[in-house]
Amino acid sequence: MTEIRKITGIVPTNKAAVEAAFAGIEPQAIACCNWPEQFPYAPEVSFRMFHTGDYLMLRFDVAERCTMARVTEDNGEVWTDSCVEFFITPDDRNPSLGLRPFPEHEGDNRWSVVLAIPPQALFMHELTDWSGLKASVNLYKCGDKLSQPHFLSWKPIETPKPDFHRPDFFE
């Protein structure tokens, strides 16, 4: 289980303060290539995380050869685009690439996304503050329909094929 640092006095709308807080946190690599025979490509991906009590702040940074953003509908198949995912089990989208869909771009693509998640987003739990929460998580980078499909995780997943919806591989 990883402890998430609390940094008080930051609101998500103060981008300079958010960026300064993230700058003080060591990035963690999302680099487990669990299915290298079928999907050997591994873009560079990292995340940083802290909480303010009111919000869980999460930043993904990605460097990849091909980037695509076509799916725009709520609950759409976003995992087929260039996608990062965060799953959490307790015990506003802000992408740097913009909000418009686009076909696959090939090159030296670098992008990031910052999330501010209120505890109420976990509506099945009666959370009012992130402080003291004990939870297990895993983070992912995938791109199912890119010309170089890839499936990376922060912590290893021991399944025969990509399967990110597995709390038994959260830490």
Residue, then its C-alpha position, 0 to 999 in steps of 0.5 A: m500500500t502506498e501512502i499519498r502525501k497530503i498538501t493543504g492550501i491548494v485548490p484545483t483551479n490555481k494551476a500554478a500552485v497545483e503545478a508547484a505541488f506536483a513538481g515537489i513529488e517524485p514521479q512513479a513510472i507506469a512501466c510494467c509491460n505485462w504481455p511483451e510477446q503480444f504487445p512489446y511497445a512501451p511508451e514512457v509514462s509516469f504519474r504523481m499524486f497528492h491529496t488536499g483532503d478535499y481532492l485527490m490530485l493526479r497527474f499523468d505524463v506520457a511520451e509516445r510515438c503515436t497519439m490518438a483521441r477520437v472517442t468523445e462520448d461519456n462512457g465511450e471506448v476511451w481505452t481504444d485511444s491514447c488512454v491513461e486510467f486510474f482504478i481505486t478500491p477503498d479499505d473534470r477531464n483536463p488533457s493537455l492535448g485539448l478536448r477535440p477528437f483527432p486521428e492518430h498522430e505519429g511523432d514525438n508525442r508528449w502529453s499530460v492530464v491532471l485530475a482533481i477527484p473529490p472524495q464524493a466521486l466514490f459515491m458507493h462509499e461515504l467519503t468526505d475527505w481523502s485524509g487517512l483513507k486506506a485504499s489499493v490502486n493501480l494505474y494504466k496506460c493503454g492504446d488498444k486501437l493505435s498502430q502500436p497497441h500497448f498495455l502498461s501498468w504501474k504494478p504487475i498484472e498476471t493474466p494471460k491477456p490484458d485485463f486492467h479491471r482486476p482489484d487483485f492486482f491493485e496495491 
